[in-house]
Amino acid sequence: MSSDTRAVPSGSQRGLDLEVVPFGQLQIAFDRHVLRPRDWTTAQASWAAELLDGLPPGRVLELCAGAGHIGLLAVADNERSLVSVDIDPIATAFAAGNSLAAGLASRVQVREGSLDAVLGDDERFALIIADPPWVRRSHVAHFPEDPLLAIDGGADGLQVARRCVTVAEKHLCPGGTTLLQLGSLAQAAQISDFISRHDRLRISEIRNFPHQGVLVRLDPTEAVR
Ligand SMILES: C[S@@+](CC[C@H](N)C(=O)[O-])C[C@H]1O[C@@H](n2cnc3c(N)ncnc32)[C@H](O)[C@@H]1O
């Protein structure tokens, strides 16, 4: 795969820091402009893949996709189509290249732009995967190797996460579900407070990966079922 130049976004061909790492059964290309794929996040992809077996027909939406690996791994072994979104043009170039390298390009649409600006009002998804930046702005200096755009979650770390949840409230199809990545159980509690104000989503399960992150499943409430 590393010798397959179709998988390498043109902007990166200038750089010397291109890397290709395994992510599940996929090979994922990235460089220092995007977040390095973290091994533990295969858990978000495999949980998503498990859920897809029982969800209604429909596409998967991945918000804050970076190099695209979590969403790609989620749909690699099924027939679902994936819409992969990131605001960073380098990230979207990697996501497109990685989908091509994985042989999934015909089922993957990559959209570049802010997560709440690239979806049509009437678009609905069976599963939404979201991996927003979740580091508090006051702490981002502790992660000098990571691109600021990938980690800066604003004052409380949840600025982009709340926008992801708002997208999920609007764009889930009936019977659909959302898997949101956060930094801690405390952040999950804050998100729980936030969604309870709208009564459209509720947290149905939390999986904690100590010192790494937290995965939160959000299902529609009775009010919208
Ligand atoms: C924590 S990184 C996750 C990337 C990837 N999922 C991973 O595991 O490496 C967050 C991503 O969100 C993107 N991002 C930040 N703000 C965004 C926004 N408003 N709309 C869409 N993407 C955004 C960043 O460019 C970055 O790629």
The ligand as a Gaussian input file, in Angstrom:
#p B3LYP/6-31G(d) Opt

LIG

0 1
 C       -9.728000      14.529000      17.249000
 S       -9.441000      14.786000      15.524000
 C      -10.070000      13.244000      14.938000
 C       -9.554000      12.828000      13.632000
 C       -9.684000      11.313000      13.368000
 N      -11.034000      10.846000      13.596000
 C       -8.695000      10.543000      14.176000
 O       -9.068000       9.635000      14.918000
 O       -7.494000      10.822000      14.034000
 C      -10.682000      15.961000      15.160000
 C      -10.882000      16.328000      13.682000
 O      -11.933000      17.278000      13.639000
 C      -11.700000      18.205000      12.600000
 N      -12.514000      19.383000      12.875000
 C      -12.325000      20.353000      13.799000
 N      -13.310000      21.255000      13.746000
 C      -14.178000      20.830000      12.781000
 C      -15.398000      21.333000      12.255000
 N      -15.960000      22.463000      12.715000
 N      -16.011000      20.655000      11.249000
 C      -15.459000      19.502000      10.761000
 N      -14.285000      18.986000      11.210000
 C      -13.664000      19.635000      12.221000
 C      -10.196000      18.401000      12.648000
 O       -9.713000      18.884000      11.420000
 C       -9.709000      16.984000      12.989000
 O       -9.390000      16.265000      11.817000

